[in-house]
């Protein structure tokens, strides 16, 4: 998970985990890119296979080199002359060609995000894409994930869920983004800056104030907190200056909306006074959680003068 600040890597009960890999010999790995999930808080959440990979990989790349080095120190994994290559949003385009060349040469490369599972809100996508295009094999080394950990403790339906990532920071863009994704008939998972949680909850109140939301804060860490309530209740509980630590928001599925054609047509008429037919249909469909194609057909009928008396 891409982070605002480095995660608190700790052992069970707040103590650092005892080394469990120092005595393990490093086996030779098959060539390829190993996408290694790392703890989002408790250091002992790492898997034994992940420790083996970090111990044996010929090259190490990390979104935050300090975090990975600290994690390896906790578990007694030596560098043995290897260095950890920084690979993050600000240097990815410069570093990627070097890593791809290493993979082409048959190296085993282990990549870790700042915390959690690589490819989930971190800069690893282009690296994995280019590695695959170069013919390298990609290896998943599964483990901790903030999104799945939040889903586990939220107590909301999990048979169908959607991870939507971070909402935009700009006010207008966030409003339309939230309206779009909040209409999806699935449990919704969002990452959010702790400073913007209250603002986001305020927007969700405008969309559906009685929707059940779960705030998961500092998961697996010392001050872990799970807060449940409606959007309105939580907006009133969160301090004006926001929360502290890493935050995942889990939203229950939207309440079913029963609308008559006349209601939809009126929404379209109002929207079409300020935007094109296509944009009005898109906006109304997103706000009401309706199929865009059906709403567009209604909008076309209104624009041509048909259906006005329906």
C-alpha positions in Angstrom: 0.0 0.0 0.0 1.4 3.4 -0.9 1.8 5.3 2.4 1.9 8.9 3.6 4.7 8.0 6.0 6.6 4.8 6.7 4.7 2.0 8.5 5.3 1.1 12.1 7.0 -2.3 11.8 6.7 -4.0 15.1 6.6 -7.5 16.6 3.7 -9.1 18.5 2.7 -7.2 21.6 4.8 -4.2 20.5 8.2 -6.0 20.8 10.4 -6.5 17.8 10.2 -10.0 16.4 13.1 -12.4 17.2 15.2 -13.3 14.1 13.9 -16.4 12.4 15.8 -16.3 9.2 19.4 -15.7 10.2 20.1 -19.5 10.3 18.3 -20.2 6.9 20.6 -20.7 4.0 19.7 -18.8 0.9 18.5 -21.2 -1.9 19.0 -20.2 -5.5 15.8 -18.7 -6.9 14.4 -19.1 -10.4 15.0 -15.9 -12.4 12.1 -13.4 -12.4 10.4 -10.6 -10.6 9.1 -11.5 -7.1 6.4 -9.3 -5.9 6.7 -9.7 -2.1 3.9 -8.6 0.3 5.3 -7.1 3.6 3.6 -6.3 6.9 1.4 -3.3 7.3 2.2 -3.1 11.0 3.2 -6.2 12.9 6.5 -7.5 11.7 5.6 -11.2 12.4 2.8 -11.0 9.8 5.3 -11.7 7.1 5.2 -15.2 5.6 8.0 -17.7 5.7 8.2 -17.8 2.0 8.6 -14.0 1.8 11.5 -14.3 4.2 13.1 -17.0 2.0 12.7 -14.8 -1.1 14.2 -11.7 0.6 17.1 -13.9 1.8 17.8 -15.4 -1.6 17.0 -12.7 -4.3 20.0 -11.5 -6.2 18.6 -8.0 -6.3 16.3 -6.1 -3.9 14.1 -3.2 -4.9 11.8 -1.3 -2.5 9.4 1.6 -2.5 11.1 2.6 0.8 14.6 1.2 1.3 14.7 2.1 5.0 11.5 0.2 5.7 12.7 -3.0 3.9 16.1 -2.8 5.6 14.5 -2.4 9.0 12.2 -5.4 8.3 15.2 -7.5 7.2 17.2 -6.5 10.3 14.2 -7.6 12.5 14.2 -11.0 10.9 17.9 -11.4 10.7 18.2 -11.4 6.9 21.7 -10.2 5.8 22.3 -8.2 2.7 25.5 -10.1 1.9 26.8 -7.4 -0.3 23.5 -6.8 -2.0 22.1 -3.3 -2.0 18.4 -2.3 -1.9 17.5 -0.3 -5.0 14.9 2.5 -4.4 11.9 2.3 -6.7 9.2 4.8 -6.0 6.9 7.3 -7.8 9.7 9.9 -8.2 12.4 7.7 -9.7 10.6 4.8 -11.3 11.2 5.9 -14.9 14.9 6.1 -14.2 15.3 2.9 -12.2 13.0 0.6 -14.2 15.3 0.1 -17.3 18.1 -1.1 -15.0 15.8 -3.6 -13.2 14.5 -4.8 -16.6 18.0 -5.4 -17.9 18.8 -7.4 -14.7 15.7 -9.5 -15.3 16.7 -10.0 -19.0 20.0 -11.2 -17.8 18.4 -13.9 -15.7 18.5 -12.3 -12.3 16.0 -12.9 -9.5 14.6 -9.5 -8.3 12.4 -9.1 -5.2 10.3 -5.9 -5.1 8.4 -4.7 -2.0 6.1 -1.7 -1.6 6.2 0.5 1.4 3.8 -1.9 3.2 1.3 -4.5 2.2 0.9 -6.2 -1.2 2.7 -4.7 -4.2 0.5 -3.5 -7.0 -2.2 -2.3 -4.6 -1.9 1.6 -4.7 1.9 1.5 -5.2 4.2 2.3 -8.2 4.9 -1.4 -9.1 2.5 -1.6 -12.0 4.8 -0.4 -14.8 7.6 -2.5 -13.4 5.6 -5.7 -13.6 4.1 -4.7 -17.0 7.5 -4.1 -18.5 9.0 -7.2 -16.9 6.2 -9.3 -18.4 6.7 -7.7 -21.8 10.5 -8.4 -21.6 9.7 -12.1 -21.1 10.5 -12.3 -17.4 8.4 -14.5 -15.1 6.4 -12.8 -12.4 6.1 -14.5 -9.1 3.4 -13.5 -6.5 4.5 -13.8 -2.9 1.2 -13.1 -1.2 0.7 -11.8 2.3 -0.6 -8.7 4.2 -2.9 -6.3 2.6 -4.5 -3.3 4.3 -7.6 -3.5 2.0 -8.3 -7.2 2.8 -7.5 -6.7 6.5 -10.1 -4.0 6.6 -12.6 -6.1 4.8 -12.0 -8.9 7.3 -12.8 -6.8 10.4 -15.5 -4.5 8.9 -18.4 -7.0 9.3 -19.8 -6.0 5.9 -20.8 -8.3 3.0 -17.6 -9.7 1.4 -19.0 -11.8 -1.4 -18.7 -8.9 -3.8 -16.3 -6.0 -3.1 -14.5 -3.2 -5.0 -11.2 -1.6 -4.2 -11.3 1.9 -5.5 -8.0 3.3 -4.2 -7.5 6.9 -3.1 -10.2 9.5 -3.8 -8.9 12.6 -5.7 -7.7 15.4 -3.4 -9.5 18.2 -5.2 -12.9 19.0 -3.8 -14.9 18.8 -7.1 -13.1 15.8 -8.5 -13.6 14.0 -5.2 -17.3 14.7 -5.2 -17.9 13.2 -8.6 -15.5 10.3 -8.0 -17.3 9.4 -4.8 -20.7 9.6 -6.5 -19.5 7.3 -9.2 -18.1 4.6 -7.1 -20.6 4.8 -4.2 -23.3 3.8 -6.7 -21.7 0.4 -7.4 -23.6 -2.5 -5.9 -20.7 -3.9 -3.9 -18.9 -3.3 -0.6 -16.5 -0.4 -1.4 -12.9 -0.1 0.0 -11.1 3.2 -0.1 -7.7 4.4 1.1 -7.8 7.9 2.4 -5.4 10.4 3.9 -6.2 10.7 7.7 -6.3 14.5 7.2 -9.1 14.2 4.7 -11.3 11.6 6.3 -13.8 14.1 7.7 -14.2 15.9 4.4 -14.8 12.6 2.6 -17.4 11.5 5.1 -19.1 14.9 4.6 -19.3 14.2 0.9 -20.7 10.7 1.6 -23.3 12.3 3.8 -24.6 14.3 0.8 -24.8 11.1 -1.2 -26.3 8.7 1.4 -26.2 9.9 5.1 -27.5 6.6 6.5 -25.1 4.3 4.7 -23.1 2.1 7.0 -19.3 2.9 6.9 -16.4 1.4 8.8 -13.3 3.3 9.5 -10.3 1.0 10.0 -7.3 2.8 11.4 -3.8 1.6 12.1 -4.6 -2.0 11.3 -2.3 -4.6 13.1 -0.5 -1.7 14.9 -0.5 -0.8 18.6 -3.3 1.8 18.3 -5.5 -0.2 15.9 -9.1 1.1 15.9 -12.3 0.0 14.0 -15.2 2.5 14.1 -18.6 1.7 12.7 -21.6 3.9 12.1 -23.6 5.7 9.4 -21.9 8.3 7.3 -23.7 11.0 9.3 -22.6 9.6 12.7 -19.0 9.2 11.7 -18.8 12.6 10.2 -19.9 14.0 13.5 -17.4 11.9 15.5 -14.2 12.5 13.5 -12.3 15.6 14.7 -12.0 18.6 12.4 -8.3 18.0 12.0 -8.8 14.4 11.0 -7.4 11.2 12.3 -3.9 9.9 12.8 -2.3 7.0 11.1 -3.2 4.9 8.1 -6.9 4.7 7.2 -9.1 2.4 5.2 -12.8 3.2 4.7 -15.2 0.3 4.1 -18.6 1.3 2.7 -21.7 -1.0 2.8 -23.6 -1.5 -0.4 -25.9 1.4 -1.4 -29.5 1.2 -0.4 -31.7 0.1 -3.3 -33.3 3.1 -5.1 -36.7 2.7 -6.7 -37.3 5.5 -9.2 -40.0 6.1 -11.7 -39.3 7.1 -15.3 -40.8 10.5 -14.5 -38.2 11.1 -11.7 -35.3 10.1 -14.0 -36.6 12.4 -16.8 -36.9 15.3 -14.4 -33.3 14.8 -13.3 -32.2 14.7 -17.0 -34.2 17.9 -17.8 -32.4 19.7 -15.1 -29.0 18.3 -16.0 -29.5 19.1 -19.7 -29.9 22.8 -18.9 -26.3 23.0 -18.0 -24.5 20.2 -20.0 -24.7 18.2 -23.1 -27.1 15.2 -23.6 -24.2 12.8 -23.2 -22.7 14.4 -20.2 -26.2 14.8 -18.6 -26.9 11.1 -19.1 -23.5 10.2 -17.6 -24.0 12.5 -14.6 -27.6 11.3 -13.8 -26.7 7.6 -14.3 -23.7 8.0 -11.9 -25.7 9.9 -9.3 -28.7 7.5 -9.4 -26.8 4.3 -9.9 -28.5 3.4 -13.1 -27.2 1.8 -16.4 -25.7 4.6 -18.4 -27.1 3.2 -21.7 -30.7 3.2 -20.5 -30.4 6.8 -19.2 -28.8 7.9 -22.4 -31.7 6.6 -24.4 -34.1 8.5 -22.2 -32.0 11.7 -22.6 -32.0 11.3 -26.4 -35.8 11.0 -26.3 -36.0 14.2 -24.3 -33.6 16.0 -26.5 -35.6 15.1 -29.6 -38.9 16.1 -28.0 -40.2 12.6 -27.7 -41.6 11.3 -24.5 -42.4 14.7 -23.1 -46.0 13.6 -22.5 -45.1 10.2 -21.0 
